Amino acid sequence: MPTIQFGHHQVHYELAGPPGKPVITFLNGLTQNANLWKSYAEYFVPRGYRVLAYDMLGQGRSSKPVIDIKLSMHADMLDNLLGQLKIEKTHLASISFGGIIGLDFAIRYGHRLHSLTAMSTFAELTPQLDLLGAVMLQGLAEAGLPYLQSMLYPMNMSSTWIAANRERIPAMKRAGYIGNDGYAMQNLMESFVEFKPLTPDLHKIKVPTLIMNGEFDFFTPRECHEVIRSKIANSRLLIIQHAYHAFTLEMPAVTMRQLEVFLDQVAAGTWQGDQSVWIAAEDPAAETQWLPCAGDWRRAVQIGVPVTAPPAPTRRKAPSRKKTT
């Protein structure tokens, strides 16, 4: 099991692909682990990339300290990991909890990046997200990890995915119990107690930045991604159709294709970070993958150009009735 030392902790990682190729590093969501990116390695390695995935502290096969995990430590640890692996620069793709770490890394260690992909994430705690996080932490502390796992499936996945995988979900939960520790997970969530919004520093991110948001993501909804898009000048936002929060797991083929389009543009020097909003094609084999978004992307109901209303119909007067004597 490949590991590096970070302070007193062991950090597990997986690195696939031949040396000398550009590296894509994937950052996990809260309850994910490095193994979940294997299909992404199988996709990108034949296309000329190396793929690095690792378990953050408290996750998978890395050390699980139950105290003293500061949020800022995760970006510092990634810098240390890249240094020990002699990777000077990387493309960074991050989701959810890992997306916050990705933004923090891009702010403080931007010189180590070729590009940034931020998926299903946020730069500041909105009131709704703050309360939702508090409920999740309360459930984890009072009911335990099985409760949190049960809560996350319907929050992260669509009804279609749940219906197709319902029989497998209990086994998937058990696999999650093996790879996660309840106390370490609680500490990861409690690191947000001292979380300071990254929004004021987002303008420091200069590398090409692709932001991806699921069309129906109610965990980190559109307002979260609007903050990120509006503050990073060299960015574009891409909406994944029919997707919920964990679209990297539910729609891997679509996600990989969008990442590939983005990385190809960065490599070719054709990337245009103009803060525009696009819609991803539903079919990863489609010739055109990005379609411009018309209207206000933050609305579920699209409002078109106002048209002149037809004149209101006039009411016909009722015929008068003469009194007869």
C-alpha positions in Angstrom: 0.0 0.0 0.0 1.8 3.2 -1.1 1.9 5.9 1.6 3.8 9.1 2.4 4.5 10.5 5.9 2.8 13.8 6.8 3.9 14.8 10.3 2.8 11.9 12.5 0.3 10.6 9.9 0.4 8.1 7.1 -1.3 9.2 3.9 -2.4 6.5 1.4 -2.3 7.3 -2.3 -2.7 5.6 -5.7 -0.7 6.8 -8.7 -1.4 5.4 -12.1 0.3 6.1 -15.5 3.8 6.4 -16.8 6.2 9.1 -15.4 6.6 12.2 -17.5 2.9 12.6 -18.4 0.7 15.5 -17.0 -0.9 14.6 -13.7 -4.6 14.8 -12.7 -5.2 14.7 -9.0 -8.6 13.9 -7.6 -9.9 15.1 -4.2 -12.5 13.1 -2.4 -15.9 14.1 -1.0 -16.4 13.7 2.8 -17.2 9.9 2.8 -15.3 8.9 -0.3 -11.9 7.2 -0.8 -9.2 6.9 -3.4 -10.6 3.6 -4.8 -13.6 5.5 -6.2 -11.4 7.1 -8.8 -10.2 3.9 -10.4 -12.5 4.2 -13.4 -11.2 7.7 -13.9 -7.7 6.4 -14.0 -8.7 3.7 -16.5 -10.2 6.5 -18.7 -7.4 9.1 -18.5 -4.2 7.0 -18.4 -4.7 5.7 -22.0 -5.3 9.3 -23.0 -1.8 10.4 -21.9 -2.3 11.4 -18.2 -1.1 10.1 -14.9 -3.9 9.9 -12.3 -3.3 10.6 -8.6 -5.9 9.8 -5.9 -5.4 9.7 -2.2 -7.3 9.5 1.1 -7.3 12.7 3.1 -6.7 12.5 6.9 -9.7 10.7 8.4 -10.6 8.8 5.2 -10.0 5.4 3.8 -6.6 3.9 4.5 -4.9 7.2 5.7 -4.5 8.0 9.3 -7.7 8.8 11.2 -6.8 11.2 14.0 -9.9 12.0 16.1 -8.7 15.5 17.1 -6.7 18.4 15.7 -7.6 18.2 12.0 -7.7 21.7 10.8 -9.3 22.5 7.5 -6.2 24.2 6.2 -4.1 21.1 6.9 -5.6 19.3 3.9 -4.2 21.8 1.4 -0.9 21.7 3.2 -0.9 17.9 3.0 -1.6 17.9 -0.7 1.4 20.2 -1.2 3.5 17.8 0.8 2.2 14.8 -1.1 3.0 16.4 -4.5 6.5 17.3 -3.2 7.3 13.8 -2.0 6.1 12.3 -5.3 8.2 14.9 -7.2 5.1 16.3 -9.0 5.8 19.9 -9.7 2.4 20.8 -11.1 -1.0 19.0 -11.4 -4.5 19.4 -12.8 -6.7 19.3 -9.7 -10.3 17.9 -9.8 -12.2 18.2 -6.6 -15.7 17.5 -5.4 -17.9 18.6 -2.4 -15.7 18.6 0.8 -12.7 18.1 -1.5 -13.9 21.0 -3.6 -13.4 23.3 -0.6 -9.9 22.0 -0.2 -9.3 22.4 -3.9 -10.3 26.1 -3.7 -8.1 26.6 -0.7 -5.2 24.9 -2.5 -5.7 27.0 -5.6 -5.6 30.2 -3.5 -2.5 29.3 -1.5 -0.6 27.0 -3.8 -1.8 28.1 -7.2 1.8 27.9 -8.6 1.4 24.1 -8.3 -1.6 23.9 -10.6 -2.2 23.7 -14.4 -5.9 23.9 -13.8 -8.7 23.5 -11.3 -12.0 21.7 -11.5 -14.4 22.5 -8.7 -17.5 20.2 -8.5 -20.6 20.3 -6.2 -18.9 22.6 -3.7 -18.9 26.0 -2.0 -16.7 28.8 -0.9 -18.8 30.0 2.0 -21.5 28.6 4.2 -24.9 29.9 3.2 -27.5 29.9 6.0 -29.2 26.9 4.4 -25.9 24.9 4.1 -24.9 25.9 7.6 -28.1 24.5 9.1 -27.9 21.4 6.9 -24.3 20.7 8.0 -25.3 21.2 11.7 -28.0 18.5 11.2 -25.6 16.1 9.6 -23.1 16.6 12.4 -25.8 16.1 15.0 -26.9 12.9 13.4 -23.4 11.6 13.2 -22.6 12.4 16.8 -25.9 11.2 18.3 -26.9 8.3 16.0 -23.6 7.4 14.4 -22.1 6.8 11.0 -24.8 4.4 9.7 -27.3 7.2 10.1 -25.1 9.6 8.2 -24.7 7.1 5.4 -28.4 6.5 5.2 -29.0 10.2 5.1 -26.4 10.9 2.3 -27.7 8.5 -0.3 -31.0 10.3 -0.9 -29.3 13.6 -0.6 -26.6 12.8 -3.2 -28.3 10.5 -5.7 -31.3 10.7 -8.0 -34.4 8.5 -7.7 -33.4 6.7 -10.9 -30.0 5.7 -9.4 -31.5 4.7 -6.1 -34.2 2.6 -7.8 -31.6 0.8 -9.9 -29.2 0.2 -7.0 -31.6 -0.3 -4.0 -30.6 -3.9 -3.5 -26.9 -3.0 -3.5 -27.1 0.0 -1.1 -26.9 -2.1 2.1 -23.6 -3.7 0.9 -22.3 -0.3 -0.2 -23.1 1.1 3.2 -21.1 -1.7 4.9 -18.2 -1.0 2.6 -18.4 2.7 3.7 -18.3 1.6 7.4 -15.1 -0.3 6.8 -13.4 2.7 5.0 -14.6 5.4 7.4 -14.3 6.0 11.1 -17.1 7.8 12.8 -15.0 9.8 15.2 -12.6 10.9 12.5 -15.5 11.8 10.3 -17.0 13.9 13.1 -13.7 15.7 13.5 -13.6 16.4 9.7 -17.0 18.0 10.0 -16.1 19.9 13.1 -13.2 21.5 11.3 -15.9 23.8 9.8 -16.4 25.4 13.2 -13.4 27.7 12.4 -14.1 27.8 8.7 -13.7 31.3 7.2 -15.3 32.0 3.9 -12.9 31.6 1.0 -14.9 34.1 -1.1 -12.7 37.2 -0.4 -9.7 35.3 -1.7 -11.2 33.6 -4.8 -9.9 36.4 -7.0 -6.4 35.0 -6.3 -7.2 31.9 -8.4 -5.6 32.6 -11.8 -5.4 29.2 -13.3 -8.1 27.9 -15.8 -11.1 26.9 -13.6 -14.0 24.7 -14.6 -16.9 24.8 -12.1 -19.4 22.0 -12.4 -22.9 22.0 -10.8 -25.6 19.3 -11.0 -28.9 20.6 -12.4 -30.8 19.3 -9.3 -28.1 19.6 -6.7 -30.0 20.8 -3.6 -27.0 20.1 -1.2 -24.7 22.7 -2.8 -27.3 24.5 -5.0 -26.8 27.1 -7.7 -26.3 30.0 -5.4 -23.1 28.4 -4.1 -21.6 28.0 -7.6 -22.7 31.5 -8.6 -20.4 32.9 -5.8 -17.5 30.9 -7.1 -18.1 31.8 -10.8 -18.5 35.5 -10.2 -15.3 35.8 -8.2 -12.9 33.7 -10.4 -12.2 35.7 -13.6 -10.6 32.7 -15.4 -13.6 30.4 -15.0 -16.6 28.9 -16.7 -19.5 27.1 -15.1 -20.9 23.9 -16.6 -24.3 22.5 -15.6 -24.6 18.7 -15.7 -28.1 17.8 -16.9 -30.3 15.6 -14.6 -27.5 15.4 -12.1 -27.6 15.6 -8.3 -24.7 16.2 -5.9 -22.6 13.1 -6.5 -22.6 13.1 -10.3 -19.0 11.9 -10.4 -20.4 8.6 -9.1 -23.8 8.5 -10.7 -22.7 9.8 -14.2 -19.0 9.0 -14.5 -19.0 8.8 -18.3 -20.5 12.3 -18.6 -18.2 13.7 -16.0 -15.0 12.2 -17.6 -16.0 13.6 -21.0 -16.5 17.1 -19.6 -13.1 16.9 -17.8 -11.5 15.7 -21.0 -12.9 18.6 -23.0 -11.7 21.1 -20.4 -8.2 19.6 -20.2 -7.9 19.4 -24.0 -8.7 23.2 -24.2 -6.2 24.0 -21.4 -3.5 21.9 -23.2 -4.2 23.4 -26.6 -4.2 27.0 -25.2 -7.8 27.5 -26.4 -9.4 27.8 -23.0 -11.4 31.0 -22.6 -12.1 31.8 -18.9 -14.9 34.4 -19.4 -17.2 33.5 -16.5 -19.8 32.2 -18.9 -22.3 29.5 -18.2 -22.7 26.3 -20.3 -24.8 23.1 -20.3 -23.1 19.7 -20.7 -24.5 17.4 -23.4 -26.4 14.4 -22.0 -24.6 12.0 -24.4 -20.8 11.8 -23.8 -20.4 10.6 -27.4 -22.1 13.7 -28.9 -20.1 15.8 -31.3 -20.8 19.0 -29.4 -20.4 18.7 -25.7 -20.9 22.2 -24.3 -24.0 24.2 -25.2 -24.4 27.9 -24.2 -26.9 28.5 -21.4 -29.6 31.0 -22.4 -31.5 32.9 -19.7 -30.8 33.1 -16.0 -29.2 29.8 -15.1 -30.0 30.3 -11.4 -33.7 29.9 -12.0 -35.6 26.7 -12.4 -38.3 28.5 -14.3 -36.9 30.3 -17.3 -38.3 33.7 -18.1 -38.1 34.7 -21.7 -38.2 38.2 -23.3 -41.4 40.0 -22.3 -43.9 40.2 -25.1 -46.6 42.7 -25.6 -49.8 41.3 -24.1 -52.8 41.2 -26.4 -55.5 43.8 -25.5 -57.9 42.6 -22.9 -61.3 41.5 -24.3 -64.0 44.0 -23.7 -67.0 42.9 -21.7 -70.3 43.0 -23.6 -73.0 44.9 -21.9 -75.9 42.8 -20.9 -79.1 43.9 -22.7 -81.2 46.2 -20.6 -84.5 44.9 -19.3 -87.3 47.3 -19.5 -89.9 47.2 -16.8 -93.4 46.2 -17.9 -96.4 47.4 -16.1 
